């Protein structure tokens, strides 16, 4: 058999396997009381036992995966949860909403180039992220969710969304993973939260400056919050790849449980 045909067969096998794992995520849409729509994909545990609750993972994609096909948002990170070993070890509900092409998770508007002075302190929540909050509330009410094990992950624009949604809901998330994101760090200083943070960034990022994650780490650390920071030498904007390849990326996430505030 010619080499090119063998290569094509291998590529087709890989592609079909990837598509099959994407098919595990059911296509859904959430419509709120105003008639606004949010497209999303949902992965559920393969078996849902009676009288048992499960973790919920919210994944916020980057700007490049915006659209209206309800598919592109699965490009990065989705196979972490359809991996059969992970799926058996950590049965959970996983949500991948898709931000419309002309909007952002956070901030609600964008500059031509990011700098440390850009992020607003008191920005209104963006329409898509507001829809995500409503979707979360519905899913928690409809499915057997362990409310002490709700997690949020985001990369690039989604990393910015992670900071924003945690700042707006400081008692909701047991763990937050922000990959090459950014935020007005005063917001992180101001929140009273037991969320466990992990931050990732490449030190050669030419899109979202690495200083954003460095300053976010310092703000969280200085105010006594639980945070770990991982910086990848020589890595440009695609720092989600080495982040996902960390051996404890998934195990750390699912080990986190929300500690209730003591009055």
N, C-alpha and C positions, 0 to 999 in steps of 0.2 A: 504494500500500500504506500503511495507517495507520501512524503513527509508532510506536505501541506494538508492533505486529507486527514492525517492523524492529528495534526494540530487543530484543525477545524472540529474534529470529533471531540477532542478534549475540551475545547472552548465551549462547544455546545453542551457538553455534560455539566461543566461548571455553571454555565448560564442557566440551564434548566434547574440545577440544584438551588441556585440563588433565587430564581423566580418561585420555586416551590416553597422556600422558606418565607418569601414575601407573601405568598398566598395564605400563610398561617395568620396573617394580620387581616382581619375582616374590614372591608371598606364600609365606613359609616359616615353619617353626617349628623351634626347637632344643630337643631333649630331652636332659638330662644323665643321668648314670649313676644318679642318685637318682630319676629320673622327673619332675623339675621341667621346666617348659616356658617358653620365651621366644619370643614372637611377633616376627617381623622381616620386613622387605622387603629384597630384594637386587637391585641393578643390576649387570650384568656388561658388560664390553666387548662391542661389537657383533661384533667379530671377535677371536678369541684365536689369536695366532700361535704356532707351535711354537717351543719354546726361548726364549720371551720371558716376562718377568715384568711385572706391572702394579701400580700403586699401589693402596692400599686406604684408603678413607675411612669412618670410623665417625661417625655423626651421632646425637647424643643430644638428643631433643626436650625441650620444656618440660612443666610440670605440667598444662597445659591439654590436652595431647595424649595423656595416659595413657588406657588403656582395654583392650579385648579385641577390637576390630574389625580389628586389623592393617591399619589404613588411616589413622587420624587423625594418626599420627606423621609422615606425609608432607606435612602442611599447610604447614610452613615449611621452606624450603631445598631441598626435593627437586628442584625444577625447575632449580636451578643445574646439576645433573648430567645432566639429560635434554635441556637446551638443545642442539640439534644441533651448534652450533659448538663448545661446550665438550666435548661427547661425542666429536667427531672429534679435537679437539686434545689431549684428556686422557683417553684410554681407561683405565678403572679399574673396580675393584670398589667398590661403595658399599653400606654396611649402615645400615638404619634400624630398630633394634630398638624395640619398644613396651613401655614400663613399665606394669605393672598399675595400675589406677585407685587402689588403696589403698596404693601403695608409692611410693618415691622412688629416683632414682638416687643422690643424695647431698644432705645427710647422710641417715642411715638413719631419723631422726625429724625432725619439723619443729616449730618454735615458732609461736605465733600471729602474731608479728611478728619480723622479723629485726633483729638489731643486731650490732655488731662483736664482741661477746663470745660470740655464740652457737656458732660452728662448733667442733666438738670437735677436739682434737689427735690423739687415738688412738681414733677411732670404728671399729667393725668395718665391713667393707664391706657395703653393703646387698645383699639377696638378688638384686634385678634386676641390679645392676652386677656382682655375682659371676658371674651367668649370662652377661653380656656378655663378661667376660674369657674364659670357657670357649668362647663362640661364636667370638671372635677366634682363639683357638688352633686351633679346628677349621677355620675358613676358611683360615687361613694354611697349614695342613697339607694341605688338600684342593685348593686352587687355586694357580695360578702367581702368587704375591704377591711383590712386591719388598719384602723385610723392612726395607729402608732408606728406604722411602717409605710408611709407615703414618701416617695422619693422623687426628685426632679434632677434631670440631666440636660445640659444644653451646650452647644458649641457655636462659637463666633456670635452671630446675632442671637442665637439661642442661649449662649452663655450670659449675654446681657439680660435676656429674659429670665434666666435663673435668678440672678440677683434681684431683679425687679419683683418677681412673684414672691420670693421669700421675704423681701422687705415689706410687701403688702400683706403677707400671711405668715408672720413670724412663728406662729404656733402650729403650723400645719405639717411641715416637712421634717422627717427624721434625718434626711441627708440631702445635700445639694452638691452637685458636681458641675462646676463652671469651667468650661474649656475655652481658652482664648477669648474671654468675655471682658466686660468693663462695666463700671458703675460709678456714680458719685459716692466716694468712700464715706462721706458724712452719713449717708443713709445706713451703711453697715455699722457705723459707730452708734447710731441712735437706736437701732432695734434691740429689743430684749428677746432673745431667741436661744433655744437649745438645739437648733439645727446643727448637725455635723457637716462641716464644709470640706471639700477637696477642690483645689484649684490646679489647673494645668495650663502651661503656655510654652511655646517655643521662643527661645531668646533671639531668634532671627526673624520673627514675625514682621512682615512688611505691610500687613493689612491692619491688624489690631495690635497696637504697641504692647510689648511685654510689660511695660511699666504699669499698665492697667492692673494686671494680676498681682504684680509685686506690691502695689499700693493697697489693693483689696486685702491681700494677706496681712499686711501690717496693720490695717484698720481693724480687722477681725481679731488679730492676736492681741493688739494693745487694749482691746475692750473685753478681754477674757473669754472670747468665744472659741469653740473648738474648730481648728482649721489646720489643714496640711497643704503644702504647696510643692508642686513638682514642676521644675523648669527643664526643658529639653535643649541641650546645647546644639546649635547649628540648625535647628528645626524652624522652618518658616511657618506659614499659617496653618498647615495641616497637622497641628499638634494632637488632634483627636486620634490619629493612627497610633502613635506611641502610647497615648493614654489608654486606649482600648486594649493594647497589647500588654499592659501591666498585669502581672500574674494575679494580683489581688483586686483588680478593678471591680469585678462582679461580686466577689466574696465580701469585700469591704462594704459595698453598697448594702447588701442584704443583711449584713450583721448589725446595721444601725437600727435603733429603736428610739422613738421619741420619749424623752424624759420630761414628765410634766413639771411645770413650774411649781415650786413650793411657796405657798402663801404664808 
